[in-house]
Amino acid sequence: MSSDQRVASGLVGEVEQSGLMANESGLSSALSGTGGMPPASELTDSGGTSAAGLRNEDSPYLPPAPVPCLEAGMGIRFDFNDGARVMVPDLPPETGEWQVRLSDRVTGNILFDARLKGGMVASTKKFFVPFGVDVWLHRENGASEHVVQHDLDLRERQVLVQLPVGTLGDTLAWLPAVIRMARQTGASVTCSVADVILPLVVDANPDITLVGQDVARKDGGFTSRFYATYNLGLFFTDKEFCRQPTDFRHVGLHRTAAYILGVNPWRDEPPAITIPDGDHAPIDGPYVVVATQASTQCKYWNNPAGWHEVIAFLKGCGYRVICIDQKPFHGTGYVYNHIPHGVEDETGNRPLSERARWLRHASFFIGLSSGLAWLAHAAGTPVVMISGFTHPDNEFFTPYRVINWHTCNSCWNDASHQFDHHDFLWCPRHKGTDRQFECSRLITGTQVIHTIRGLMKDRNLPGLDNAVLSVT
């Protein structure tokens, strides 16, 4: 390894190999191809689908500008767009060399320290690090000049946070961390989200500027205005922890965004949403909203009698039961899941604001680990969440979380298993056996009804006196 690729790890003078790259050609390997952005094939959303509408080799993220955005004099440029980037101009022969150092100002660790004639240095770590950037010019006559000394400071700076996917749950899970970053740092934060979700959140969250992904992609100079850029996502293949400081499977869907952005991860508040006509219920009388569909079979409630028993119980309590899934049925090949018997069908390609209105006025919501559960959470509706393939820490806290600890569970959060979004019947531990999907199949209607009873009692909801003691 050349001197241009060395790093002092920990204390000054302890020189070891590193993934930090610098070369004499003017651009680091981190800036080749799609701008060093992870391709769509390396990203999966919480619904189990790769970034929509993109080829596997494409990236869902906009790459940073080809050269760093900030000028530091003497032709030196730097910024913090997708990690720390420092560009130093080529020096004429026999005039000297540059020394570039990247450090963590909080830990005191020197992350990169090398001499080069010219080129680009880009940090391996792309998540929030309190970087320090130092550049010296060492002349041939022995004189040295400390020409750049800059500590990352987001106050009043333009910062971009990119959300790579258009799934509802991921967006609602990650936005609170983006908002906390803006409030905590004083940065002027722009966040790109899917255009279909934008109307739901754009006017309700004034601490940040929300823009549609399509608008951002059409603006050729969009990324050239930012001091720093951070990219959120579920990075399954990031074994070197370059894009996330800890594996998202260990900390949960919403907390991984907070870790990437360097803010407090231990808060479960949802983002604010806009609900047109939200003060008026869509129907008269008490009702419960359910959502039963999912993107892969492991997310479904696979108990064959479960929904039938729960809906019968709810009707016995005097509630109308409204299904607001996008589709009345979903599946692949020979496996399809249909809307439960006995619900009122409000499925279809409806605006998310309409879904939110149904949720806001519902007595409570019953669903899976899905985007509509996150929407119910944002609407302020009590959530009964049924999931066996995810650990309860994976989602926002609800006291009405249903999981059966007597069965196999939580494979989604097991880092030893790589989720296969091409396999609708993914079950990494028991596929092809009689134990396949037992994590939710063995969640009984009785268990869910027990949880519903607790919710109704906690909130003093009507109907329990009319309910049958058990459903068979």
C-alpha positions in Angstrom: 0.0 0.0 0.0 1.3 3.4 -1.0 1.8 6.3 1.5 -1.2 7.9 -0.1 -3.4 5.1 1.3 -2.2 5.0 4.9 -4.2 5.8 8.0 -3.3 6.5 11.6 -5.8 4.5 13.6 -6.2 5.8 17.1 -3.0 7.5 18.3 -0.9 9.6 16.1 2.0 7.5 14.7 0.2 4.2 14.7 0.0 3.7 11.0 -2.2 0.9 9.7 -4.0 0.0 6.5 -7.4 1.4 6.0 -10.3 1.6 3.5 -9.7 5.3 3.1 -8.6 6.0 -0.4 -6.5 8.7 -2.1 -4.8 8.6 -5.4 -2.9 10.8 -7.8 -5.5 10.8 -10.5 -7.6 13.5 -8.9 -10.6 11.4 -7.9 -10.8 8.7 -5.2 -12.4 5.3 -5.8 -15.3 6.6 -3.7 -16.2 8.9 -6.6 -16.2 6.5 -9.5 -19.2 5.1 -11.3 -22.4 6.3 -9.6 -20.5 8.6 -7.4 -19.7 5.9 -4.8 -23.4 5.5 -4.0 -24.6 2.0 -3.1 -26.5 0.4 -5.9 -30.2 -0.5 -5.6 -29.2 -4.2 -5.3 -27.5 -3.5 -1.9 -30.6 -1.7 -0.5 -33.8 -3.2 0.8 -36.7 -1.4 2.4 -38.5 -2.7 5.5 -41.2 -4.1 3.2 -38.6 -6.4 1.6 -38.4 -4.7 -1.8 -35.4 -3.2 -3.4 -35.4 0.5 -4.4 -38.4 0.8 -6.7 -38.0 1.7 -10.4 -34.2 1.3 -10.5 -32.0 -1.3 -12.1 -29.8 -3.2 -9.6 -26.7 -1.3 -10.7 -28.3 2.1 -10.4 -28.3 4.0 -7.1 -31.4 5.5 -5.4 -29.2 8.3 -4.1 -28.1 11.4 -6.0 -24.3 11.4 -6.0 -22.5 14.4 -4.6 -21.1 17.1 -6.9 -18.0 15.9 -8.8 -15.8 18.2 -6.8 -16.2 19.3 -3.2 -18.3 22.4 -2.8 -16.3 24.6 -0.4 -13.2 26.6 -1.4 -10.4 26.9 1.1 -7.8 28.9 -0.9 -4.8 27.7 -2.8 -7.1 25.6 -5.0 -8.1 23.4 -2.1 -11.7 22.3 -1.9 -13.6 20.2 0.7 -17.0 19.3 2.0 -18.9 16.5 3.9 -21.1 15.2 1.1 -21.3 11.5 1.6 -18.4 11.5 4.0 -15.5 13.9 4.3 -13.9 14.9 0.9 -10.8 16.9 0.4 -9.4 17.8 -3.0 -5.9 19.3 -3.3 -4.5 20.6 -6.6 -1.5 19.0 -8.3 1.8 20.5 -7.3 4.5 21.2 -9.8 7.5 18.9 -9.6 10.0 19.7 -6.8 7.8 22.2 -5.1 6.7 20.1 -2.2 3.7 18.0 -1.2 0.4 18.2 0.7 -0.4 16.5 3.9 -4.1 15.7 4.4 -5.4 14.6 7.8 -9.0 13.6 8.7 -9.8 13.2 12.4 -12.7 12.6 14.7 -12.8 15.8 16.9 -14.8 14.1 19.7 -12.9 10.8 20.1 -9.5 12.3 19.2 -8.7 9.6 16.7 -6.8 10.4 13.6 -8.7 8.6 10.8 -6.5 9.4 7.9 -3.1 11.1 7.5 -1.1 11.0 4.3 1.1 13.0 2.0 0.3 13.4 -1.7 1.2 15.6 -4.6 -2.4 16.2 -5.5 -5.8 14.5 -5.8 -8.8 13.6 -3.7 -9.2 12.1 -0.3 -12.6 10.6 0.7 -13.4 9.1 4.0 -14.7 5.5 4.3 -17.3 6.5 6.9 -20.3 8.1 5.3 -22.5 8.5 8.3 -22.3 11.4 10.7 -18.8 11.8 12.1 -17.6 15.1 13.8 -14.8 15.3 11.3 -11.8 17.6 11.5 -10.0 18.5 8.3 -6.4 19.6 8.3 -4.2 20.3 5.3 -0.5 21.3 5.4 1.8 22.3 2.5 5.3 21.0 3.0 7.7 22.8 0.7 10.9 21.3 -0.7 13.0 23.9 1.3 11.6 22.4 4.6 9.1 25.1 5.3 5.6 23.9 6.3 2.3 25.8 6.3 -1.0 24.8 8.0 -3.3 26.0 5.2 -6.6 24.4 6.2 -8.1 23.7 9.7 -11.8 23.1 9.7 -14.1 21.3 12.1 -17.4 20.1 10.8 -20.2 22.4 12.1 -23.7 22.1 10.7 -25.0 25.3 12.3 -26.7 27.4 9.6 -25.3 25.1 6.9 -27.2 23.5 4.0 -27.5 19.8 4.7 -29.1 17.1 2.6 -30.6 13.9 3.9 -31.7 11.4 1.2 -34.3 8.7 1.7 -33.7 6.1 -1.0 -37.1 4.3 -1.1 -40.7 5.3 -1.5 -42.2 3.0 1.1 -44.5 4.6 3.7 -43.2 2.9 6.8 -39.5 3.7 6.2 -40.2 7.4 5.5 -42.4 7.8 8.6 -39.9 5.9 10.7 -36.9 8.0 9.6 -38.3 11.5 9.4 -38.3 12.1 13.2 -34.5 11.6 13.2 -34.1 14.1 10.4 -36.1 16.6 12.3 -34.1 16.0 15.5 -30.9 16.6 13.5 -32.2 20.0 12.3 -33.2 21.0 15.8 -30.1 19.7 17.5 -27.5 21.1 15.1 -29.2 24.3 13.8 -28.6 23.2 10.2 -30.9 24.1 7.3 -31.9 20.5 6.4 -33.4 19.5 3.1 -34.8 16.0 3.0 -35.8 14.2 -0.2 -38.8 11.8 0.0 -41.0 10.0 -2.5 -43.4 12.2 -4.3 -46.4 10.1 -3.3 -45.6 10.7 0.4 -44.6 14.3 0.1 -48.2 15.8 0.4 -48.7 13.9 3.7 -45.7 15.5 5.4 -44.5 18.6 3.6 -46.6 21.2 5.3 -46.6 19.6 8.7 -42.9 19.6 9.5 -41.6 23.2 9.2 -38.2 22.4 10.9 -37.0 20.9 7.6 -37.4 21.5 3.9 -39.0 18.4 2.2 -38.6 17.9 -1.5 -39.8 15.2 -3.9 -37.2 12.8 -5.2 -38.3 13.4 -8.8 -37.8 17.2 -8.5 -34.4 16.7 -7.0 -33.3 14.3 -9.8 -34.4 16.7 -12.5 -32.3 19.6 -11.0 -28.9 19.1 -12.4 -27.2 21.2 -9.8 -29.2 20.1 -6.8 -26.4 18.5 -4.8 -23.9 21.3 -5.5 -25.4 23.6 -2.8 -24.9 21.4 0.3 -22.2 21.5 2.9 -23.0 17.9 4.0 -25.1 15.0 2.8 -26.2 11.9 4.7 -28.0 8.9 3.1 -30.5 6.8 5.1 -31.2 3.2 4.3 -31.1 -0.5 5.3 -27.6 -1.5 4.3 -27.6 -5.3 4.4 -24.2 -5.7 2.8 -22.4 -3.0 4.8 -20.2 -5.4 6.7 -17.5 -2.8 7.2 -20.0 -0.4 8.7 -19.2 2.4 6.3 -22.7 3.7 5.9 -24.1 2.8 9.3 -22.3 2.8 12.7 -24.2 -0.3 13.8 -26.2 -3.0 12.0 -29.8 -1.8 11.6 -31.0 -5.2 12.5 -29.6 -4.8 16.0 -31.3 -1.4 16.7 -34.5 -1.3 14.7 -35.9 0.4 11.7 -36.4 3.9 13.1 -33.3 4.0 15.3 -30.9 3.2 12.5 -31.7 6.7 11.0 -30.8 8.3 14.3 -27.5 6.4 14.5 -26.6 7.4 11.0 -27.4 11.1 11.7 -25.8 11.2 15.1 -28.9 12.1 17.1 -30.7 10.5 20.1 -32.1 7.2 18.9 -34.2 6.5 22.0 -37.3 8.5 21.0 -40.3 7.0 19.3 -42.3 10.2 18.4 -43.8 10.1 14.9 -43.5 12.9 12.3 -46.5 15.3 12.0 -48.8 14.6 9.1 -51.4 16.7 7.2 -54.9 15.2 7.1 -57.4 17.2 5.0 -60.8 17.2 6.5 -59.2 15.4 9.4 -61.7 16.9 12.0 -64.6 14.9 10.5 -64.9 11.1 10.7 -65.6 9.4 7.4 -68.5 7.4 8.9 -70.7 7.6 11.9 -70.4 5.2 14.9 -67.4 3.4 16.4 -65.2 1.5 14.0 -61.8 -0.3 13.9 -59.4 -0.2 11.0 -57.5 -3.3 9.9 -54.7 -3.8 7.3 -53.9 -7.5 6.5 -51.8 -7.3 3.4 -48.0 -7.4 3.2 -45.2 -7.4 0.6 -43.8 -10.9 1.5 -45.4 -13.9 3.2 -43.3 -13.7 6.3 -45.0 -10.4 7.2 -48.5 -11.8 7.1 -50.5 -13.1 10.0 -50.3 -16.7 8.8 -52.8 -18.2 11.3 -55.6 -19.4 9.0 -58.4 -18.6 11.5 -56.9 -15.5 13.1 -58.5 -12.7 11.2 -61.9 -14.5 11.1 -61.8 -14.8 14.9 -60.8 -11.2 15.6 -63.3 -9.7 13.2 -66.1 -11.8 14.8 -65.0 -10.5 18.2 -64.9 -6.9 17.1 -68.4 -7.1 15.5 -69.7 -8.7 18.7 -68.4 -5.7 20.5 -70.4 -3.4 18.2 -67.6 -2.1 16.0 -67.6 -1.8 12.2 -64.4 -3.2 10.8 -62.8 -1.3 7.9 -60.0 -2.7 5.7 -57.8 0.0 4.2 -55.2 -2.1 2.4 -54.1 -0.9 -1.1 -55.1 -4.3 -2.5 -57.9 -6.7 -1.6 -55.6 -9.6 -2.4 -51.8 -10.1 -2.9 -49.4 -12.9 -3.5 -47.3 -14.7 -6.1 -47.4 -18.0 -7.9 -49.8 -20.3 -6.1 -49.9 -18.3 -2.8 -52.4 -15.5 -2.5 -53.8 -13.7 0.5 -57.3 -12.3 0.4 -59.2 -9.6 2.3 -60.8 -11.2 5.4 -64.5 -12.1 5.3 -66.7 -9.7 7.2 -64.8 -6.4 6.8 -66.0 -3.4 4.9 -63.8 -3.0 1.8 -62.1 0.4 1.5 -59.1 -1.0 -0.4 -57.8 0.6 -3.5 -55.3 3.2 -4.8 -56.5 6.0 -2.5 -54.5 9.0 -1.3 -52.5 8.5 1.9 -54.3 11.4 3.4 -57.6 9.5 3.1 -56.0 6.5 4.8 -54.8 8.8 7.6 -58.3 10.2 8.0 -59.8 6.7 8.4 -57.1 6.0 11.0 -57.4 9.2 13.0 -61.0 8.6 13.9 -60.7 4.8 14.4 -61.1 3.5 17.9 -57.9 1.6 17.2 -55.9 -0.1 14.4 -55.0 -3.7 14.0 -52.3 -4.6 11.5 -48.8 -6.0 10.8 -45.3 -4.6 10.8 -46.2 -2.4 7.8 -46.4 1.1 6.6 -50.0 1.5 7.6 -49.0 0.7 11.2 -46.5 3.6 11.0 -49.2 5.8 9.5 -51.6 4.9 12.4 -48.9 5.8 14.8 -48.5 9.1 13.1 -52.2 9.7 13.2 -52.3 9.2 16.9 -54.3 6.0 16.8 -53.7 3.1 19.2 -51.9 0.3 17.3 -52.3 -3.5 17.8 -49.3 -4.8 15.9 -49.1 -8.5 15.0 -45.6 -9.7 13.9 -43.4 -12.7 14.5 -40.7 -12.2 12.0 -39.5 -8.9 13.5 -38.5 -8.3 17.1 -40.6 -5.8 18.9 -37.6 -3.4 19.1 -37.7 -3.2 15.3 -40.7 -0.9 15.3 -42.1 2.0 17.4 -43.2 1.1 20.9 -46.8 0.0 21.4 -48.1 -1.7 24.5 -50.3 -3.7 22.2 -47.5 -5.6 20.4 -48.4 -9.3 19.7 -45.6 -11.9 19.4 -45.5 -15.5 20.4 -42.2 -16.2 22.2 -42.9 -20.0 22.2 -42.0 -20.2 18.5 -39.2 -19.3 16.2 -39.2 -15.5 15.9 -37.3 -12.3 14.9 -35.5 -13.7 11.9 -35.6 -10.2 10.2 -33.4 -8.9 13.1 -31.0 -11.8 12.9 -27.8 -10.5 11.2 -26.7 -14.0 10.3 -29.6 -14.1 7.7 -29.5 -12.1 4.5 -33.1 -11.1 3.5 -33.9 -12.2 -0.1 -36.4 -9.7 -1.5 -36.7 -11.9 -4.6 -38.2 -14.8 -2.5 -41.8 -14.1 -1.6 -41.8 -17.2 0.6 -38.6 -16.3 2.5 -38.3 -18.1 5.8 -34.6 -18.5 6.5 -34.8 -21.0 9.3 -37.6 -23.3 8.3 -38.5 -22.9 4.7 -39.8 -26.1 3.2 -40.6 -27.7 6.5 -43.8 -27.9 8.6 -42.4 -25.1 10.7 -42.4 -22.5 7.9 -43.9 -19.2 9.1 -44.6 -20.6 12.5 -43.6 -17.2 14.0 -47.0 -15.8 13.0 -49.0 -18.9 12.3 -48.8 -19.8 16.0 -50.0 -16.3 17.1 -53.6 -17.3 17.8 -56.8 -15.3 17.6 -57.1 -15.8 21.3 -53.8 -14.1 21.9 -54.7 -11.1 19.7 -58.2 -10.8 21.3 -56.6 -10.8 24.7 -54.5 -7.9 23.6 -57.5 -6.1 22.2 -59.4 -6.5 25.4 -56.5 -4.9 27.3 -56.5 -2.0 24.9 -60.3 -1.5 25.2 -60.0 -1.6 29.0 -57.1 0.8 29.1 -58.9 3.3 27.0 -62.3 2.7 28.5 -63.8 1.8 25.1 -67.4 0.6 24.8 -68.3 -2.9 23.7 -66.5 -5.3 26.2 -69.8 -6.0 28.0 -71.3 -7.3 24.7 -68.2 -9.4 23.7 -68.3 -13.1 23.8 -65.7 -14.6 26.2 -64.0 -16.6 23.4 -64.2 -17.1 19.7 -63.9 -20.5 18.1 
